[in-house]
Every structure is written in C-alpha cells, then in structure tokens.
Amino acid sequence: MAEEKDNSTLYIGGIILIAVVGVFILKGRETEHLQSGASTASTQAAFDAADAKRRAQKNVFE
C-alpha cells in the first residue's frame, strides 16, 4: 500500500504565505493617504509656521 502524504504542513505553509502577503498589502495601503496633495501642503505649511514661532520664542537661529 502506498503511504498517504501528510499535507498539514503544506496547508500551514500556505496560510503563513497568505498572511505574509496580506500584511505587505495592508502596509502598502497604510500610507496611501499621505500622498502629496493639497492637504499635505497645508499641513506642512502649518508645521513650518509653528516651528518658526517656536524658534523665534527660543531665539534659535539656523
């Protein structure tokens, strides 16, 4: 009689592979909203203004 192969390791490997691919897909989509655009430019301008104000109050010059 031919012995049956144990396919449990194959199934577990497939599940792990799917999980890893899923994580990479989700990590790639995580930063889609950070693409350069109007909201990013306004946020950067607000940060620059706040940073300039902080530097002026501390008398820090570049």
Secondary structure, DSSP 4 states (H G I P E B T S, - for coil): -PPPP--HHHHHHHHHHHHHHHHHHHHHHHTGGGSSSHHHHHHHHHHHHHHHHHHHHHT---
